[in-house]
């Protein structure tokens, strides 16, 4: 009969939410001890430890939470992901808006163009010159 060490019980507590088979593999990997599934179940019962397989969020590591089917993460991490996606999309839209007709640079160019047209028109009227539309360029 082999006694359970403190380290083996720690490994068991760390991996109990994955089930008895995962605990068996972890014990073999970390402690070098092969325990039967039945022995693991009995010892877990003595320690009042559940071996029920529970989901863990891959992002934050919370155990026993409901995982979103599409994202595979808990509700909290899914909402953080949605917020980050919207922030990135907002930045993209703002960058695109600056390059469109409503962009600051285009507005300044239009203002300068209108001012030059008005100045040229006044010069043509004042000095009796032909406007741009009547000249052959």
C-alpha positions in Angstrom: 0.0 0.0 0.0 1.4 3.4 -1.1 0.6 6.5 1.0 -0.5 9.7 -0.6 2.1 12.5 -0.3 1.3 16.2 0.2 2.6 16.9 -3.3 0.3 14.2 -4.8 -2.7 15.8 -3.1 -1.6 19.2 -4.4 -1.5 17.9 -7.9 -4.8 16.3 -7.4 -6.4 19.6 -6.2 -4.8 21.5 -9.1 -6.3 19.1 -11.7 -9.5 17.8 -10.1 -11.8 20.0 -12.3 -10.4 18.1 -15.4 -11.6 14.7 -14.1 -10.0 11.5 -12.8 -8.2 10.6 -16.0 -6.5 14.0 -16.1 -5.5 13.7 -12.4 -4.0 10.3 -13.2 -1.9 11.7 -16.1 -0.8 14.7 -14.0 0.3 12.5 -11.1 2.3 10.4 -13.5 3.8 13.4 -15.2 4.6 15.5 -12.1 5.2 13.0 -9.3 6.1 9.9 -11.3 3.5 7.8 -9.5 0.8 5.8 -11.3 -2.4 5.6 -9.4 -5.5 3.8 -10.6 -8.7 5.7 -11.4 -10.4 3.9 -8.6 -7.7 4.9 -6.1 -7.9 8.5 -7.3 -11.7 8.5 -6.9 -11.5 7.0 -3.4 -8.9 9.5 -2.2 -10.9 12.4 -3.7 -13.9 11.2 -1.8 -12.0 11.1 1.5 -10.7 14.7 0.8 -14.2 15.9 -0.1 -13.0 16.8 -3.6 -15.1 16.7 -6.7 -13.7 15.1 -9.8 -16.5 16.5 -12.0 -15.2 17.8 -15.3 -15.8 21.6 -15.4 -15.1 24.0 -18.1 -12.3 26.5 -17.8 -12.0 29.8 -19.7 -8.9 29.6 -21.9 -8.4 33.4 -21.6 -8.6 34.1 -17.8 -8.5 30.5 -16.4 -11.7 30.8 -14.4 -13.1 27.3 -13.6 -16.7 26.2 -13.7 -18.1 29.1 -15.7 -20.4 28.9 -18.7 -18.4 29.3 -21.9 -19.8 31.1 -24.9 -20.2 28.7 -27.8 -18.9 31.0 -30.5 -15.9 32.6 -28.7 -15.1 29.7 -26.4 -14.5 32.1 -23.5 -16.5 33.1 -20.4 -18.9 36.0 -20.5 -16.5 38.5 -19.0 -13.7 37.7 -21.5 -16.2 37.7 -24.4 -17.4 41.2 -23.5 -13.8 42.4 -23.2 -13.1 40.9 -26.7 -16.2 42.7 -28.1 -15.2 46.0 -26.6 -11.6 45.7 -28.1 -13.0 44.8 -31.5 -15.3 47.8 -31.5 -12.4 50.1 -30.4 -10.3 48.8 -33.2 -13.2 49.2 -35.7 -13.7 52.8 -34.4 -10.1 53.7 -34.9 -10.3 52.3 -38.5 -13.4 54.3 -39.2 -11.8 57.5 -37.9 -8.7 56.9 -40.0 -10.9 56.4 -43.1 -13.0 59.4 -42.3 -10.0 61.7 -42.3 -9.2 60.6 -45.8 -12.7 61.1 -47.2 -14.5 64.3 -48.4 -15.1 65.3 -44.8 -11.4 65.1 -43.9 -9.6 68.1 -42.4 -7.0 68.3 -45.2 -9.6 68.2 -48.0 -11.6 70.9 -46.2 -8.6 73.2 -46.1 -7.8 72.6 -49.7 -11.3 73.4 -50.8 -11.3 76.6 -48.7 -8.0 77.6 -50.4 -9.3 76.7 -53.8 -12.5 78.8 -53.3 -10.4 81.8 -52.0 -8.1 81.6 -55.1 -11.1 81.4 -57.5 -12.7 84.4 -55.8 -9.5 86.4 -55.9 -9.0 85.6 -59.6 -12.6 86.4 -60.4 -12.3 89.8 -58.8 -9.0 90.5 -60.6 -10.7 89.6 -64.0 -13.6 92.0 -63.3 -11.5 94.8 -62.0 -9.0 94.8 -64.9 -11.4 93.6 -67.6 -9.5 90.4 -68.3 -11.0 87.1 -69.7 -12.1 84.6 -67.1 -10.6 81.1 -67.0 -13.6 79.6 -68.8 -13.1 81.9 -71.9 -9.4 81.4 -72.2 -7.8 78.7 -74.4 -5.5 76.7 -72.3 
